[in-house]
Amino acid sequence: MSGIMPIVDLLMNYFDKLKRDENGTIVYDEQLKEISENLLNHENLDSASYHTYGEFFNAVTNGTVLFDKYQKGEPGSTNTSENKIHTVNGKDVLVISKRTNEMMRSPSKLVPPPDRNIFELPKGCKFKYKYVSDVLTKEIWQFWKPGERVFISAGTGRGKNTFIKKELLTHCGNQKVVIFENRQSLMQQQIIDIISEIDPEVLKYNDISKENIVIFGPYKNIMIISYQCAALKCMMQDNRFLNFCSQARYLVFDEAHYILDDSLYNKGISFFAQAFLGNSFPNATKIFMSGTMEEIYEYVQRMNRFSKEPIDIIEEKELLDEKGSDAAHNLTRIIQHSPACNSVLSLPTDYSYIQPYKYKKMEDICSQIAQTPIDEKWLIFVKSIQEGAELKSRVQSVCGDSVCFLSAKNKNDDENREIYNQLTHECKFECRVLIATTVIYNGINVKDDAVKHIVVPFASMSVVKQLMGRKRVIENETVNVYFPDVTYGDVKKRYRNCIKDCMEVLSLNANLQRNALCQLNGLVNSSPSKYYYLAPQQVNTSNGFPVTMMMSMLNYPAIYKLYYDTCFYIFALQRMNPELKETNSDFVKILLTHLDIDNKYDEVIEVIEKNPEEEIEEAKTEFSEYLESLIGIDIISPDENGSYEKFLELKRRMNEMYKILHGENLDSHWKEEERFFSKEKVQAFLLELGLPYVIKSRSYKGKMATKITKNLNDEKIK
């Protein structure tokens, strides 16, 4: 375990001292809180020397923080605020003098130069080259060798997939090419975009709208396959698939960040990462493409340990333009592109199109929607299905039926199928407000000029950039982006959860097979961890016969994603003022700085927060209108289709209203399908609201019958 994750390595010093319960699970107590605080202030994680998160992230990964600090003349510095010029008083002079004398007397204490074997993504070129194909001409990419890795870091609209379609697939001849896509929704866009141009006959005679793997091309030499499908084939050791890949000249990893981002929810992606991200498939050039390349770029380097820094393709392009395509120069480039070389193209996104806003609570967005022109569309991302459903009900009071909520679970429901298909086929949506979870987070493009507002939730930097990147921005366009104005306490909570998970990783690793066995069989009071997965392994018995056994394996993509998130929260916390926990936050400035638009911080517009009285009255009016719409309707659950949807919607709306009033649930088990709230609770709640409704529910022949009336005495459930 040592060395796989710098933060875990630091935590190892405390691991054996932590309190545990009877199952051996680490108890999150004051001691662990103290450890979290110590780590936050650890000299090897001090971000004061770095202006950007990318610089800090690379320094922590390489273990160069202390060295960088001493190089900049900051020995012992613990200041984590923004760089400012401070007046030096007499006491400061004495401290500096003492440190200088100590360093002169004890030169051995100087930090030795570290081995920087993980390379930072080049700064790249934001303006000179607009599209990938402006740089990646055939004169460059034709020299890519088998075994070489090429990283194309470019945001939405910079032509990553256009390069694959117009250059690579057009000139590949009969050579095999495999393109990995991250979700079925993105696959549909790619199928329409690529296949319709390369091999339109496939679309004419085949319905591939729900396929996770498609083979096409004049020689049936091009495969598009989802990461999930590829992971399954890796686990099953599908020889046909693996043979196709082993013969491929190019392996294209579209939206490559997905391999890490989805690893916490889809442990099966580890089968894919293990099979494809190492030195396997030496006949292919591996092409990684992403608008948020930093983390996956670092992860692939960790898996392969590059012998030297990858070639900067922009420098190569400029050299080519300067020298021309004479034979001597071509020979130089051929030598440069030896099989051991790798290449990277960095075209950073220009975020100057953003007009930044900040908001405290997602509910406050509703009042902002009401103030915008009706022809301006909104794209709102939420953290969970529950938050999305609650927000939809609130937005309906402003937009009526012109709001849609899409999630992975409901995208194919009758009411959502049409808008989801329009999104994947036409890259736009008709409703005024689209609320979405991660169903369109990775890769789907929205090419709709009417989308003028994007709302992002509290998330890590890589996720925020992906969410903003869903909208294709045209030249001179301005898009209003709403960032969460989270507090120091909010970020601290995320950070502590990360540290808790780091300790879980250490605990698992201490005896992975035993711990997994106990969790999977319910022998301990904890559910199976997301940081390991089961994989078939062939072992030899004592008699020498091979047998296949299921073994627990560490989910390394998820572990590294945990490390990257922890780094981000450390960087953020060290820049936020802990004395302003509840009243202010610099989190938005941190985000803007990372996007290289910190000059826009003074232009940030704050979404006005509603006062509690206004919020209660507005919610009460919405709730009353909802109950009024149900009068005279028998809500039978399950209904004729076996659905509890209407019944659970009523319970959810009641619970939400109660939560606004009291800050807690009316009933913590409100999601249970078999029962309603108690009669006494319901009556007391409606009386408290002063609403003239009665809600009665009873069981009848294995079903629940619920009815809402206004007359307190006469109406009864029949």
Steps between C-alpha positions, in 0.01 A plus 500: 500500500790730573561754227168466318352809653703767685221598739439138601875464560487792744196355676681170554683666790172526692326184383587265789408760762136548395202388703296212355165338577437130563511432124837668462343798318671833567289728718471857381567679828694801624828319440428454130386862478834603648685284246301663218603841632864396531500376142343824379794687652770251402808657345497247214151620404555875532357669190629850577774480237256433216269735318285234335353171612672324206844605624422388855349172384810412299733598786318279751503211253876536446569565868668832418310739729780539756766531232299766315450691824874506575582591141275805533658595831205402715644253755250425772236719344147397592316794349223367276327827416537678170842647426515848647777743596521520880686749713792329678534602865790445738367168621476371141859603433620301803308191385638524144852554636470197728381277213783621276763424768352153556515425126863617481603290803299191383512482121394135521151620587459645153244313292669298221374539143216251445462263209223665296374196313137613461480774240257792515265567211652774279349847529411472132363761268162658565464733202747432219343168397123477517451136402689177557538447125680836473787335688461129433562501128584179318865611496497449877263215580630271222818461706320362806645159575347179637531508878492881513247684716353826377309731734264755343390747766239732351160625610158471339487632146874480435459218245631190679247269337517691173869414487420131554229505231660721236863402542551167673201305368524652153863395455518179702427280197436144611679543834284425801389784730314464832322802652390476864206717609390568854119474487231368272371856453838618371529187287177594324637844416822345373316237297293768331798730448768250393319205344267718294809637324733197495250217439139630467373160382533372856242752619270437205446130561569456871336635814799567723334757725563288811819320401808515723729371225494570126745382232494686169718643224582383145709213642297456820812628668358771730341424836314738732438349841400634842746478788244295694463246221877481455549446874254210493684345205830539685361324804355220286824476300307538175756378245326650197502846655853473640636369169339792314667741743837322478491547121393865523737770379326765712315480831307821568391574858235771459407695815787313670437669837193276529725206594572673831179699548272197474717261700326582829163395358602241242768277651505291183697775325804360683496199266533743210771712665705194585473364144556819298687767695827312551748381239253263337404510129848605378387507135279803559551870551281587799325836466351651818258792454340718767410854594622425856817306434703579815399204715491225238832630359656457842337158554625355169850623585482326836403175329782520244779720641601698192875494444498861379263792467248463215556706186303826501313482168461879481878539516527232235250683279686829536829329420344345193366838385841655552714232337264375234459140394849438368645152526741590779223636717279198435787276601536694826130456573513129424785463748307707756200274465677184606273230645581617853376855435161643585335823386264755650291777346356759736240748374357654819144625494448875495242561773473874441149438361377445856303760695540359852221489758499346844213352697455371855225242453370326191146616585607862448549425131120489458463873563786565257322299229188712551703815429647382168339526155272210414698414186823441696558138596655358814719192549514409870715220639414341835680258730222246546169372369324625813639852462401499132142393573463761773641776280272404212191542719621846603590610146156392377352790696699730269505311169195278521553189289802643318743325733647151475710297740728234347687231687648166403194330652224704336647589158297230324170568680210602278511866608878531452579276204427763236715772656783252566493381138499860379801569721699207361391541136470878463716624789226727632186498715163674459407570862604824666678332793685167486609358835742209478720269700806331351293358212630784281803588711755312290540583137153590370507830313226762518507707181223745581553877484197553724680339796623807685515372859693207651481410869767276652487336845776476761749258342870455433666714237514229234125437529417874490697537176324201346157639587573839347642326194167343405399827333657575163588869508507706181730795436426816705230320700449563871368226728389561858655233724374465857761372747418380854619744765588227749645572843826391657294257707346344187842435346637377834222242518588367153867493596435306819290248310796453266736440791253252645500316167881508490502324836250249361742426215781441751278277709394296197855458381613363837317175416300548184371145451380463860343846514317452170377156608357642822329790320354292219357243741352754741729396786586860583283807531614660175399469136747386231755771432524683169878472522525133404340272244483126438693351211548141379858386559657172395700331776661161534383253764741300715474227238607739227161525332387847390169624641320834463419685822336834571754730662465849638707763318557862594302740279799718411314746272264579791789525747684747281183699438469525879857629515436762232183623672683518834774712339240740363325547836835555676590765242160668544500494881847651518367797302174556685464713810391277792379802696224562243348151512135598477505845343738492207720278288776526246407170337368670187826693463693174523293359216540812288876501558524140382302597190747785444230767532570620854488853355122449481464452875400865550228447236334209683128558543344361816164327476285657770411254770136488604420574861338212694153658503494545121623146447232352728219697338613411149534132589162504674331646190661235276399223740143625519472513120635147481243367749223686318595322176448161670150560637262233381776269379547160656869426533522123486837344574620296338299619198399290198860514375640390835636849567517686833610823331195721577478372857869565566477841332229603749713380791807674363320833457360481854839409640667784309249756631548376855877523460478866394305576818692288749832409341436127534292225340134447583588131496851363442347196327290700256636305201336177614236396246276297729387766747391863532576749775306460823156662504592713801818635341322591177210676676732699730719602205209627287359690796840660558502616137142625525406310182137379466583148383459152638719212385385148577666175406406140568583150385254319279553155341877526509508858369517845655216740417574867571264793448512875562187698582407844629190409694603385844195281572315388185768361267614147569719260309273259325 
